Amino acid sequence: MITVIQRVNRASVEINNELFSNINKGILVLLGVEKGDTEEQAEYLAKKIAELRIFDDINGKMNLSLQDINGSILVVSQFTLAGDCTKGKRPGFDNAAKPEIAIPLYEKFIEFLRDKNIQVETGKFGAMMDVLLVNDGPVTFILSKK
């Protein structure tokens, strides 16, 4: 399971030019589910993201978590994170989990975040989405759990 997390001042998802979801200060999570991923990985990453101290304290030091600032999360499924670009000129997606595996793990990841009393908004799994964000910093991290 792979995540790209971005600290944002705001982020939103539009589908067919209509607002689908949005958040203010918080984290945009792009989530890629790979073959062989498990609920344990989803739980680990949800906990890690919720508790990761990537927000500035009053001294400008990254010392506060999403929970500390009462921020929100926008989770967007992103199967292309499982893409392999090592051969040829076109990515291969053999490592990406099929929807029947990926959707339940995506939903479980969201449930684990909500269990931590975090406001969670989402994209729509499998939809063509316009993801808009105002990156705060920019601050971006890649987290994965094999």
N, C-alpha and C positions, 0 to 999 in steps of 0.2 A: 504494500500500500504506500502510495506516494502522495505527499501534499506539498503544495506551494502556498505559503501563507504570507499575506501582505497586510501590514498595518495601514489602515485607511481612516480618513476623515469621513468618508461616505462611499458607499458602493451600491450598485443596483443591477438588476437583471431586467432586460426588456426582451419580450418575445413577440414577434410580428409587430414591432414598433409600439407595443403597449407595455407599460410598467407591470412587471410580474412580482418583484420584491425589491426591498431596499433596506439599508441600514445606515445609521450615522456612525460615529466613532466606534471602531472595533477592528475586526479581522475578516478579510476575504480569504476563504479557503478554497483552493482548487484541489479536488480529490480525485486521484486515479486509483482504481482498483485493478490489481493484477491477478492472474491465475494463481491459485494457492493461498490467497489472502484469507484471513480469519477474523472472527469477531474479536478475538484477543488483541489483534493488531489495531482494529478500529477503536477499541476501548483505550489502549495505550496512547494512541495519537490524539484522541479526544481529550484525555486527561492532560497530556503534555501541552497541547495547544491552549487549553483553558488556564493552565497554571504558568505558562511561559512568561517570564518577566521581560516584555519587550516595549512597555510603555514608560515614558519619562516620568520621574518623580519631580518634586519641586526644584531639585538641583540639576535637572536636565539629564539625569542618569537613568538608563533603562533598568528600572527597579520595580515596576508595577506590572501585575498581570491583568488580563482581560477582566477577571473577576474583581480585582482591586478598583478598576475604573468604571465598573458596571457597564462594560461595552457589549456590543452585539457581534454576532458572527453571520456571515453570508457564505453558505456552502454551495459550491457549484461542481457538479460532476465533470470530470475532464479526462476522458479515456486516453487522450493523446499523450498524457504524462507517461503512459506505459509504452509509448512508441520507441522503437529501436531505429536509430539513425546511423548505425555503424556501417551498414553495407549499402552500396548503391546510392541513388539520389532521391529515393522515396522512402519514407518511414514505413516500417513494418509494425503491425499491431498484434502479432501473435501472443505477446505477453499480457495483453489486456483481457480481463475476465469478461466472459459472456454476460449479457444483461441479466439472465436468470440467477447468476451468482453476484454480480456487481450491484444490482438494485437493492437486494436485502442488506448487503454490507454498507452501502451508502446510507440507507435508512437507519441502520443500527448505529452508525457513526453519529448521525444527527440526534438520535435518541440519547446516546451517551453524553453529548453536549448539553442537551436539554435537562438531563438528570442533574447537571451541575448548576441548575437555575440560571442558565444563560439564554438570552433571547437569540433564537436561531431562525434565520430566514434561509430560503433555498432557491436554487434554480429549478429547472424541470429536467429530470434525467432524460437524456437522449434528444432533447429539443435543440434547435439552432437558436442560440441565445446571443444577445449583445450584452456583454458584461462591461459596465462602466465603473470606474473607480477614481477617487482622488487619493493617491498614495501618500501616506503621512511619513515623510522622511526623505527619500523612500527607505522603507524598512521591509525587506523581503527575505524569507528563509525557506529552505527546502528541508522537509522532515519526511523520513520514511521509516518503515518498520518491516523488516524481512522476517 
